[in-house]
Every structure is written in C-alpha cells, then in structure tokens.
Amino acid sequence: MTTVTSNTHAISINPASDEQIGHYAFESDAMLDRSLSRATAGFAGWKRTPVQQRAQLIIAMGQALRDDAENIAQMISREMGKPVTQARGEVEKCALLCDWYAAQGPAMLMAEATQVEHDKARIEYRPLGLFLR
C-alpha cells in the first residue's frame, strides 16, 4: 500500500494502478486516549476469560476470515498490489493459523512444573496487558 500523509489524514493508493482507494483521518489525542482507556478496561475482563473460551473465539475469528475471504483478498490486492490469487492464499493461511493456535494454544499456556534450588516451582503464563505498535 502506498500512502500519502499530511498532518490530518492519510491517503491510500493502489500501487498497481495509482488509484486512490482510501482517505483516512487521523484520530485526535483525546480520541486515542479514550480508545486506550476502553481497551484497558476490556483487558480486565479478557484476562479472566478461560483459555478454552479464548480458543473458541480464535476459531470464530478464523471462520470469519473464511466467510469474508474474497472481500479480504480483494482488499489486500488493492492495497498491496498483490495478485488476488496470492491474496486468497494469504487469507487462508491466516485462517489456518487461527485453527492451529486455537488447537495448540491451550496446551502451550498450561502451567509447567520446574525445579529451583532444592524446591519446586511452577511457570504460569498469564495475560500481561495491552501492547501498542
């Protein structure tokens, strides 16, 4: 995706055709603060969600990708200039990763017994919080 930016917005341009495909206004600092506050509040509940329930949500996410695969592939093609056949494969790869993590994730997150200095301990994997990119 090619973008042209200003202080107020970004414009997305299809690199294959130079067609303008999107115009996106930047959020204000206040809106970003509200969004971060909502995400932080949501995390409080998410970290208490049982792992199996989270796995079911990941399965649903994979199914949602499959249900809308053609639209997503077309969008990938427009935004990245990638051939649509490759974009379809990318969507399916993402759905397969959802399936894999839903199946394997719960076992990967189980507590592990470990030995420490003449005693026993456990390694536990817990949600730590939000991350920004």
C-alpha positions as CSV (number, residue, x, y, z in Angstrom):
1,M,0.0,0.0,0.0
2,T,1.3,3.4,-0.9
3,T,0.2,6.2,1.4
4,V,0.4,10.0,1.1
5,T,0.1,11.7,4.5
6,S,-0.5,15.1,5.9
7,N,-0.9,16.3,9.5
8,T,-4.6,15.4,9.4
9,H,-5.0,12.4,7.2
10,A,-3.5,9.6,5.1
11,I,-4.5,8.6,1.6
12,S,-4.1,5.0,0.5
13,I,-3.1,4.5,-3.2
14,N,-3.1,1.2,-5.1
15,P,0.5,0.6,-6.1
16,A,-0.5,-1.3,-9.2
17,S,-2.8,1.3,-10.6
18,D,-2.1,4.5,-8.7
19,E,-5.8,4.7,-7.9
20,Q,-6.8,6.4,-4.7
21,I,-8.6,3.8,-2.7
22,G,-9.0,5.3,0.8
23,H,-8.8,8.5,2.7
24,Y,-8.3,8.1,6.5
25,A,-8.4,10.9,9.0
26,F,-6.0,10.7,12.0
27,E,-7.5,10.5,15.4
28,S,-7.1,13.3,17.9
29,D,-5.1,12.8,21.1
30,A,-8.3,12.8,23.1
31,M,-9.9,10.1,20.9
32,L,-6.7,8.0,21.2
33,D,-6.8,8.3,25.0
34,R,-10.5,7.2,25.0
35,S,-9.7,4.2,22.8
36,L,-6.8,3.2,25.0
37,S,-8.9,3.6,28.2
38,R,-11.6,1.3,26.6
39,A,-9.0,-1.2,25.6
40,T,-7.5,-1.2,29.1
41,A,-11.0,-1.7,30.7
42,G,-11.7,-4.5,28.2
43,F,-8.4,-6.3,29.1
44,A,-9.6,-6.5,32.8
45,G,-12.3,-8.9,31.7
46,W,-10.3,-10.6,29.0
47,K,-7.5,-11.8,31.3
48,R,-10.2,-13.6,33.4
49,T,-11.6,-15.3,30.3
50,P,-10.8,-19.1,30.5
51,V,-8.3,-20.2,27.9
52,Q,-10.8,-22.6,26.2
53,Q,-13.2,-19.8,25.7
54,R,-10.4,-17.7,24.2
55,A,-9.6,-20.6,21.9
56,Q,-13.2,-20.7,20.7
57,L,-13.0,-17.0,19.9
58,I,-9.9,-17.7,17.8
59,I,-11.8,-20.4,16.0
60,A,-14.6,-17.9,15.3
61,M,-12.0,-15.4,14.0
62,G,-10.7,-18.0,11.6
63,Q,-14.2,-18.7,10.4
64,A,-14.9,-15.0,10.0
65,L,-11.8,-14.8,7.8
66,R,-13.1,-17.7,5.6
67,D,-16.6,-16.2,5.5
68,D,-15.3,-13.0,4.1
69,A,-12.2,-14.3,2.3
70,E,-13.0,-13.0,-1.1
71,N,-13.6,-9.4,0.1
72,I,-10.5,-9.5,2.2
73,A,-8.4,-10.9,-0.7
74,Q,-9.7,-8.2,-3.0
75,M,-8.8,-5.5,-0.4
76,I,-5.3,-7.0,0.1
77,S,-4.9,-6.9,-3.7
78,R,-6.0,-3.3,-4.0
79,E,-3.9,-2.1,-1.0
80,M,-0.7,-4.0,-1.7
81,G,-0.8,-4.6,-5.5
82,K,-0.6,-8.3,-4.8
83,P,-2.2,-10.7,-7.3
84,V,-5.6,-11.7,-5.9
85,T,-4.8,-15.4,-6.1
86,Q,-1.9,-14.8,-3.7
87,A,-4.1,-12.7,-1.5
88,R,-6.6,-15.5,-1.3
89,G,-3.8,-17.8,-0.1
90,E,-2.8,-15.2,2.5
91,V,-6.3,-15.1,3.9
92,E,-6.5,-18.9,4.1
93,K,-3.0,-19.0,5.7
94,C,-4.3,-16.6,8.4
95,A,-7.4,-18.7,9.0
96,L,-5.3,-21.9,9.3
97,L,-3.1,-20.1,11.9
98,C,-6.2,-19.3,13.9
99,D,-7.2,-23.0,13.8
100,W,-3.7,-24.0,14.8
101,Y,-3.4,-21.6,17.7
102,A,-6.9,-22.5,18.9
103,A,-6.0,-26.2,18.9
104,Q,-2.4,-25.8,20.3
105,G,-2.6,-22.7,22.4
106,P,-4.4,-24.1,25.5
107,A,-1.6,-26.7,25.9
108,M,1.1,-24.1,25.3
109,L,-0.4,-22.0,28.1
110,M,-0.6,-24.7,30.7
111,A,1.4,-24.2,33.9
112,E,4.7,-26.1,34.0
113,A,6.4,-27.6,37.0
114,T,10.0,-26.8,37.3
115,Q,12.8,-27.4,39.8
116,V,14.5,-24.5,41.5
117,E,17.3,-24.7,44.2
118,H,16.1,-27.7,46.2
119,D,12.4,-26.8,45.8
120,K,9.6,-27.0,43.3
121,A,8.0,-24.1,41.4
122,R,5.6,-23.5,38.6
123,I,5.8,-21.4,35.5
124,E,2.5,-19.8,34.7
125,Y,1.6,-18.0,31.5
126,R,-0.8,-15.1,32.2
127,P,-2.0,-12.2,30.1
128,L,0.1,-9.1,30.9
129,G,-1.7,-6.3,29.3
130,L,-2.1,-4.3,26.1
131,F,0.7,-3.5,23.7
132,L,0.9,-0.7,21.2
133,R,2.5,-0.8,17.9
